């Protein structure tokens, strides 16, 4: 199905948020949001995805 | 001879900072220079952020480096323009950085990057209700400060000048007023510091810490400037504790007049 991941339309096979991170190859520390709401790490496996969902995957970055 | 103070006199949400210099981590020429700036200055806090990234990006390396510095970490919500956006970012930052501390930024104007204080107060109320320890980036407005404290903030971070300008303390009167009105609240001058003299001035009027980034990262020698900023905050804190003299308009001779020769 097609999702919008970090602002880019992307075709994926994963049906849950946890599987999506695995499919994308994320192994480090990231935080996730689905349709502008935070999804904690413990809820990713149970978070099913629907076509058109907007996913944000954020990683640590320099800041002021 | 008094010890040069480094630890903050007031605790921030129960934590005494090892040094009153709170240093940003962005815009350095290299990660190595960033790390050396922290080590050489002894800065007590590192501010960090969250951004979009693909798998295997530089964020994980950066985060490992910051953890190795063994300083307190203060994640920010930089770039957020609404309470909702800032709240979600704070929730994500808490999980990634494993801290309840959040430097709450809700930007209201793209030219001045000044905070939207209405959204800021609302976000503070919600986040403190969720157990966050909020460090609100605010203006020096006294009434806004009162509302932030009423919303649950236990720290205030008024700006000195707009972010990245290096203009120093634009409104010393307003900053002094806040300090006088809230003598027991830990307060930080955040943003606008361009020179060590600005940092010292903030500490001299009783602020507990300063938060800066660009002034160090964009200096020709960031490591030397970080050290200069650290020493300036120490000097300012020492001066504040030493009870500075009152300024006056007319001259007052410091050399004794008694016993002066009559030579005219």
HADDOCK unambig.tbl for C-alpha pairs under 7 A between the chains (distance, minus, plus):
assign (segid A and resid 6 and name CA) (segid B and resid 52 and name CA) 6.29 0.50 0.50
assign (segid A and resid 24 and name CA) (segid B and resid 55 and name CA) 6.64 0.50 0.50
assign (segid A and resid 25 and name CA) (segid B and resid 55 and name CA) 5.58 0.50 0.50
assign (segid A and resid 26 and name CA) (segid B and resid 55 and name CA) 4.73 0.50 0.50
assign (segid A and resid 26 and name CA) (segid B and resid 56 and name CA) 6.82 0.50 0.50
assign (segid A and resid 28 and name CA) (segid B and resid 60 and name CA) 6.26 0.50 0.50
assign (segid A and resid 29 and name CA) (segid B and resid 60 and name CA) 6.84 0.50 0.50
assign (segid A and resid 29 and name CA) (segid B and resid 96 and name CA) 6.21 0.50 0.50
assign (segid A and resid 30 and name CA) (segid B and resid 96 and name CA) 6.22 0.50 0.50
assign (segid A and resid 31 and name CA) (segid B and resid 92 and name CA) 5.25 0.50 0.50
assign (segid A and resid 31 and name CA) (segid B and resid 95 and name CA) 6.84 0.50 0.50
assign (segid A and resid 31 and name CA) (segid B and resid 96 and name CA) 6.09 0.50 0.50
assign (segid A and resid 32 and name CA) (segid B and resid 92 and name CA) 6.87 0.50 0.50
assign (segid A and resid 37 and name CA) (segid B and resid 88 and name CA) 6.31 0.50 0.50
assign (segid A and resid 38 and name CA) (segid B and resid 88 and name CA) 5.76 0.50 0.50
assign (segid A and resid 38 and name CA) (segid B and resid 91 and name CA) 6.63 0.50 0.50
assign (segid A and resid 38 and name CA) (segid B and resid 92 and name CA) 6.40 0.50 0.50
assign (segid A and resid 57 and name CA) (segid B and resid 52 and name CA) 5.91 0.50 0.50
assign (segid A and resid 57 and name CA) (segid B and resid 53 and name CA) 6.85 0.50 0.50
assign (segid A and resid 58 and name CA) (segid B and resid 50 and name CA) 5.71 0.50 0.50
assign (segid A and resid 58 and name CA) (segid B and resid 51 and name CA) 5.01 0.50 0.50
assign (segid A and resid 58 and name CA) (segid B and resid 52 and name CA) 4.53 0.50 0.50
assign (segid A and resid 58 and name CA) (segid B and resid 53 and name CA) 6.02 0.50 0.50
assign (segid A and resid 59 and name CA) (segid B and resid 50 and name CA) 5.35 0.50 0.50
assign (segid A and resid 59 and name CA) (segid B and resid 51 and name CA) 5.59 0.50 0.50
assign (segid A and resid 59 and name CA) (segid B and resid 52 and name CA) 6.24 0.50 0.50
assign (segid A and resid 59 and name CA) (segid B and resid 53 and name CA) 6.00 0.50 0.50
assign (segid A and resid 59 and name CA) (segid B and resid 59 and name CA) 5.66 0.50 0.50
assign (segid A and resid 60 and name CA) (segid B and resid 49 and name CA) 5.95 0.50 0.50
assign (segid A and resid 60 and name CA) (segid B and resid 50 and name CA) 4.75 0.50 0.50
assign (segid A and resid 60 and name CA) (segid B and resid 51 and name CA) 6.60 0.50 0.50
assign (segid A and resid 60 and name CA) (segid B and resid 59 and name CA) 4.85 0.50 0.50
assign (segid A and resid 60 and name CA) (segid B and resid 60 and name CA) 6.60 0.50 0.50
assign (segid A and resid 60 and name CA) (segid B and resid 63 and name CA) 6.01 0.50 0.50
assign (segid A and resid 61 and name CA) (segid B and resid 48 and name CA) 6.21 0.50 0.50
assign (segid A and resid 61 and name CA) (segid B and resid 49 and name CA) 5.00 0.50 0.50
assign (segid A and resid 61 and name CA) (segid B and resid 50 and name CA) 5.12 0.50 0.50
assign (segid A and resid 61 and name CA) (segid B and resid 51 and name CA) 5.99 0.50 0.50
assign (segid A and resid 61 and name CA) (segid B and resid 59 and name CA) 5.36 0.50 0.50
assign (segid A and resid 61 and name CA) (segid B and resid 62 and name CA) 6.87 0.50 0.50
assign (segid A and resid 62 and name CA) (segid B and resid 25 and name CA) 5.07 0.50 0.50
assign (segid A and resid 62 and name CA) (segid B and resid 26 and name CA) 4.67 0.50 0.50
assign (segid A and resid 62 and name CA) (segid B and resid 48 and name CA) 5.15 0.50 0.50
assign (segid A and resid 62 and name CA) (segid B and resid 49 and name CA) 5.66 0.50 0.50
assign (segid A and resid 63 and name CA) (segid B and resid 24 and name CA) 5.87 0.50 0.50
assign (segid A and resid 63 and name CA) (segid B and resid 25 and name CA) 5.31 0.50 0.50
assign (segid A and resid 63 and name CA) (segid B and resid 26 and name CA) 4.92 0.50 0.50
assign (segid A and resid 63 and name CA) (segid B and resid 47 and name CA) 5.74 0.50 0.50
assign (segid A and resid 63 and name CA) (segid B and resid 48 and name CA) 4.23 0.50 0.50
assign (segid A and resid 63 and name CA) (segid B and resid 49 and name CA) 4.71 0.50 0.50
assign (segid A and resid 64 and name CA) (segid B and resid 24 and name CA) 4.07 0.50 0.50
assign (segid A and resid 64 and name CA) (segid B and resid 25 and name CA) 5.95 0.50 0.50
assign (segid A and resid 64 and name CA) (segid B and resid 26 and name CA) 5.89 0.50 0.50
assign (segid A and resid 64 and name CA) (segid B and resid 47 and name CA) 5.55 0.50 0.50
assign (segid A and resid 64 and name CA) (segid B and resid 48 and name CA) 6.48 0.50 0.50
assign (segid A and resid 64 and name CA) (segid B and resid 213 and name CA) 5.59 0.50 0.50
